[in-house]
Amino acid sequence: MKVQLNCFPEGKKKALTLSYDDGREHDRQLVAIMNRYGIRGAFHLNSGLLGKPGYVEASEVGELYAGHEISAHTVTHPFLTKCPKEKIVDEIVQDRRELERLASYPVKGMSYPYGDWNGQVVALLPALGIEYARTTKSHGSFNMPADPLEWHPTCHHRDMLECGRRFLDDQPRHSSMSLLYVWGHSYEFHDRHNWDELERFGEMIGGQEGIWYATNIELVLYWKALRNLRFSVSGESVHNPSALSVWFSADEDIVEVKPGQVLQLR
């Protein structure tokens, strides 16, 4: 039996997620448009800037980003590679602490302020409870991340229409999964007067039956659960030790393994 770990939930082969930084006031319009088209994503917030001119209020965070992910971006938005270790730890842990108070759930992801990161910063993250961290280094492809702590997106939103068209036309190989990951800042739409591009993107890519619309952390947790499936030597049985249902292909069939289930494949 040929087993391929190649499916998103419900056997889908494509996923879309968005990722926006800073918690600026224009997130309100951005979220409204995303919600209209069923598009989901992560919003990386600086807890120390909430409520300042041009930023969303702390009191609205939980309701505004409902259905999306609240994620860390440090307290004050420093260049992390210029900070001592103690400052890096404080910026991330205190940001998590305050955002978790507002979100009422664990905050386990982040994006690097200014896209600034190095090996020292990355090495600290697991001990700080961070499970993924997005860079600003776009690669233009639809690959899943090799390392979630150095998660390079597909494109900035200025290229989302072109990448979106390619993504819809993309035919993943039997062994592949395709992820379109778009990042940016909501104020850029305001500054460039191009909210219509986001509307066109939503009209083009929203509501597609074959696409999983996910947050950043949902992708990470699903990817981990998929990779943590426990197969017998014979390949005839599989155990899913996670709390998530997981899908994969076995020969020509799409197989679901429920949380905690041991499934016989033959």
C-alpha positions as CSV (number, residue, x, y, z in Angstrom):
1,M,0.0,0.0,0.0
2,K,1.3,3.4,-1.0
3,V,0.7,6.0,1.8
4,Q,1.3,9.7,1.2
5,L,1.0,12.4,3.9
6,N,-0.5,14.9,1.4
7,C,-3.9,16.1,2.5
8,F,-5.3,19.0,4.4
9,P,-8.6,18.6,6.3
10,E,-11.3,16.7,4.4
11,G,-8.8,15.5,1.9
12,K,-8.3,19.0,0.4
13,K,-5.0,19.6,-1.4
14,K,-4.9,23.4,-1.1
15,A,-4.9,25.8,1.8
16,L,-4.9,29.6,2.0
17,T,-3.9,31.8,5.0
18,L,-3.2,35.5,5.4
19,S,-0.9,37.2,7.9
20,Y,-1.0,40.9,8.9
21,D,1.2,42.8,11.2
22,D,1.0,45.7,13.8
23,G,-2.7,45.9,14.7
24,R,-3.3,49.1,12.9
25,E,-6.7,50.8,12.8
26,H,-7.2,49.7,9.2
27,D,-7.4,46.1,10.4
28,R,-11.1,46.8,11.0
29,Q,-11.8,47.2,7.3
30,L,-9.4,44.4,6.4
31,V,-11.1,41.9,8.7
32,A,-14.6,42.9,7.4
33,I,-13.5,42.2,3.8
34,M,-11.8,38.9,4.8
35,N,-14.9,37.8,6.7
36,R,-17.1,38.6,3.7
37,Y,-15.2,36.1,1.6
38,G,-14.6,33.5,4.2
39,I,-10.8,34.1,4.2
40,R,-8.9,33.6,7.5
41,G,-5.5,34.5,8.9
42,A,-3.3,35.6,11.7
43,F,-3.0,39.2,13.1
44,H,0.4,39.8,14.8
45,L,-0.1,42.5,17.4
46,N,2.3,44.7,19.4
47,S,0.5,44.8,22.8
48,G,2.4,47.9,23.9
49,L,1.1,49.9,20.9
50,L,-2.6,49.0,21.3
51,G,-4.7,52.1,21.9
52,K,-2.1,54.5,20.6
53,P,-3.1,56.8,17.7
54,G,-3.5,54.8,14.5
55,Y,-3.8,51.4,16.3
56,V,-6.8,49.3,17.4
57,E,-7.9,49.4,21.0
58,A,-7.1,46.6,23.4
59,S,-10.8,46.4,24.4
60,E,-11.8,45.5,20.8
61,V,-9.1,42.9,20.1
62,G,-11.1,39.8,21.2
63,E,-14.2,40.7,19.1
64,L,-12.5,42.2,16.1
65,Y,-10.3,39.2,15.4
66,A,-12.9,36.6,16.3
67,G,-12.6,33.7,13.8
68,H,-9.0,34.6,13.1
69,E,-5.8,34.2,15.1
70,I,-4.3,36.7,17.5
71,S,-0.6,36.3,17.3
72,A,2.5,37.9,18.8
73,H,4.7,40.6,17.3
74,T,6.6,41.8,20.4
75,V,5.5,44.5,22.9
76,T,7.3,47.5,21.3
77,H,8.3,46.3,17.8
78,P,12.2,46.4,18.1
79,F,14.9,45.0,15.8
80,L,15.3,41.7,17.7
81,T,18.8,41.0,16.3
82,K,19.9,44.2,18.0
83,C,18.5,43.2,21.4
84,P,20.2,41.3,24.2
85,K,18.7,37.9,24.9
86,E,17.0,39.2,28.0
87,K,15.2,41.9,26.0
88,I,14.2,39.4,23.3
89,V,12.7,37.1,26.0
90,D,10.8,40.0,27.7
91,E,9.4,41.4,24.4
92,I,8.0,38.1,23.4
93,V,6.8,36.7,26.7
94,Q,5.2,39.9,27.8
95,D,3.5,40.3,24.4
96,R,2.1,36.8,24.7
97,R,1.0,37.4,28.3
98,E,-1.1,40.5,27.4
99,L,-2.4,39.1,24.1
100,E,-3.5,35.9,25.9
101,R,-5.4,38.0,28.4
102,L,-7.3,39.7,25.5
103,A,-7.7,36.6,23.3
104,S,-8.6,34.1,26.1
105,Y,-6.5,31.4,24.5
106,P,-2.8,30.5,24.2
107,V,-0.9,32.7,21.8
108,K,1.8,30.4,20.2
109,G,2.8,32.2,17.0
110,M,4.5,35.4,16.0
111,S,6.0,37.4,13.1
112,Y,9.4,39.0,13.3
113,P,9.2,42.8,13.7
114,Y,10.8,44.4,10.5
115,G,11.3,40.9,9.3
116,D,14.5,41.0,11.4
117,W,15.7,37.6,12.7
118,N,18.8,35.4,13.0
119,G,19.8,32.1,14.4
120,Q,20.1,33.4,18.0
121,V,16.5,34.7,17.9
122,V,15.2,31.5,16.4
123,A,17.0,29.4,19.0
124,L,15.2,31.2,21.8
125,L,11.7,30.7,20.5
126,P,10.8,27.1,21.6
127,A,11.6,27.9,25.2
128,L,9.3,31.0,25.0
129,G,6.4,28.9,23.8
130,I,6.5,30.0,20.2
131,E,5.6,27.3,17.6
132,Y,5.9,29.4,14.4
133,A,7.4,32.7,13.4
134,R,6.8,34.4,10.0
135,T,9.5,36.2,8.1
136,T,9.1,38.7,5.3
137,K,11.2,36.7,2.9
138,S,8.7,35.8,0.1
139,H,9.5,32.8,-2.1
140,G,6.6,32.8,-4.6
141,S,5.9,29.1,-4.3
142,F,3.1,27.1,-2.6
143,N,5.3,24.9,-0.4
144,M,4.7,24.1,3.3
145,P,7.4,25.5,5.5
146,A,10.6,23.5,6.0
147,D,10.9,25.1,9.5
148,P,7.8,26.8,11.0
149,L,10.2,29.1,13.1
150,E,11.5,30.5,9.8
151,W,8.2,30.5,7.9
152,H,8.7,32.3,4.6
153,P,5.4,33.4,3.0
154,T,4.4,33.0,-0.6
155,C,4.1,36.7,-1.3
156,H,3.3,40.2,-0.1
157,H,-0.3,41.2,-0.8
158,R,0.9,43.5,-3.6
159,D,1.4,40.3,-5.5
160,M,-1.6,38.4,-4.2
161,L,-3.7,38.7,-7.4
162,E,-1.0,37.2,-9.6
163,C,-0.1,34.5,-7.0
164,G,-3.8,33.8,-6.4
165,R,-4.4,33.1,-10.1
166,R,-1.4,30.8,-10.2
167,F,-2.6,29.1,-7.0
168,L,-6.0,28.4,-8.5
169,D,-4.5,27.0,-11.7
170,D,-1.9,24.9,-9.7
171,Q,-2.5,21.2,-9.9
172,P,-0.7,19.6,-6.9
173,R,1.1,16.4,-7.6
174,H,-0.4,13.3,-5.9
175,S,2.2,13.6,-3.2
176,S,1.9,17.4,-2.7
177,M,0.0,20.0,-0.7
178,S,-0.3,23.6,-1.9
179,L,-0.3,26.5,0.5
180,L,-0.8,30.2,-0.6
181,Y,0.5,32.4,2.3
182,V,0.0,36.1,1.9
183,W,1.4,38.8,4.3
184,G,1.3,42.5,4.6
185,H,0.0,45.5,6.7
186,S,-3.5,46.8,6.5
187,Y,-2.4,50.5,6.4
188,E,-0.7,49.7,3.0
189,F,-4.2,49.3,1.4
190,H,-5.2,52.7,2.9
191,D,-2.0,54.5,1.9
192,R,-2.1,53.1,-1.7
193,H,-5.9,53.5,-2.1
194,N,-6.1,49.9,-3.4
195,W,-8.7,48.2,-1.2
196,D,-10.3,47.1,-4.4
197,E,-7.4,44.7,-5.0
198,L,-8.3,42.9,-1.7
199,E,-11.9,42.8,-2.9
200,R,-10.9,41.3,-6.2
201,F,-8.7,38.7,-4.4
202,G,-11.6,37.7,-2.2
203,E,-14.0,37.4,-5.1
204,M,-11.5,35.3,-7.0
205,I,-10.4,32.9,-4.3
206,G,-13.1,32.9,-1.6
207,G,-15.7,30.2,-1.3
208,Q,-13.7,27.5,-3.2
209,E,-14.8,24.0,-2.1
210,G,-11.3,22.6,-2.6
211,I,-9.5,25.2,-0.4
212,W,-9.0,25.0,3.3
213,Y,-9.2,28.6,4.7
214,A,-7.0,28.4,7.8
215,T,-5.2,30.5,10.4
216,N,-1.4,30.2,10.7
217,I,-1.5,28.2,13.9
218,E,-4.2,25.8,12.5
219,L,-1.8,25.0,9.7
220,V,1.1,24.4,12.0
221,L,-1.0,22.2,14.4
222,Y,-2.4,20.2,11.5
223,W,1.0,19.7,9.9
224,K,2.4,18.4,13.2
225,A,-0.5,16.1,13.7
226,L,-0.1,14.7,10.1
227,R,3.7,14.2,10.6
228,N,3.1,12.5,14.0
229,L,0.9,9.7,12.7
230,R,2.3,6.4,13.9
231,F,2.4,3.6,11.3
232,S,3.0,-0.1,11.8
233,V,6.0,-1.6,10.1
234,S,3.7,-3.5,7.7
235,G,1.9,-0.3,6.8
236,E,-1.4,-2.0,7.6
237,S,-2.4,0.1,10.6
238,V,-2.0,3.7,11.8
239,H,-2.5,5.4,15.1
240,N,-3.3,9.1,15.4
241,P,-2.1,10.2,18.9
242,S,-3.2,13.9,18.3
243,A,-6.4,15.7,19.2
244,L,-7.1,16.4,15.5
245,S,-8.6,14.4,12.7
246,V,-6.0,13.9,10.0
247,W,-6.4,12.9,6.3
248,F,-3.9,11.2,4.0
249,S,-4.0,9.1,0.8
250,A,-3.6,5.4,0.8
251,D,-3.3,4.0,-2.8
252,E,-6.1,5.9,-4.5
253,D,-8.2,6.5,-1.4
254,I,-8.4,9.5,1.0
255,V,-8.3,8.2,4.5
256,E,-9.4,10.0,7.7
257,V,-7.9,9.0,11.1
258,K,-9.9,10.4,14.0
259,P,-8.2,11.7,17.2
260,G,-6.8,8.8,19.2
261,Q,-7.9,6.2,16.6
262,V,-6.0,3.1,15.6
263,L,-7.1,2.4,12.0
264,Q,-6.6,-0.8,10.0
265,L,-5.8,0.1,6.4
266,R,-6.2,-3.5,5.0
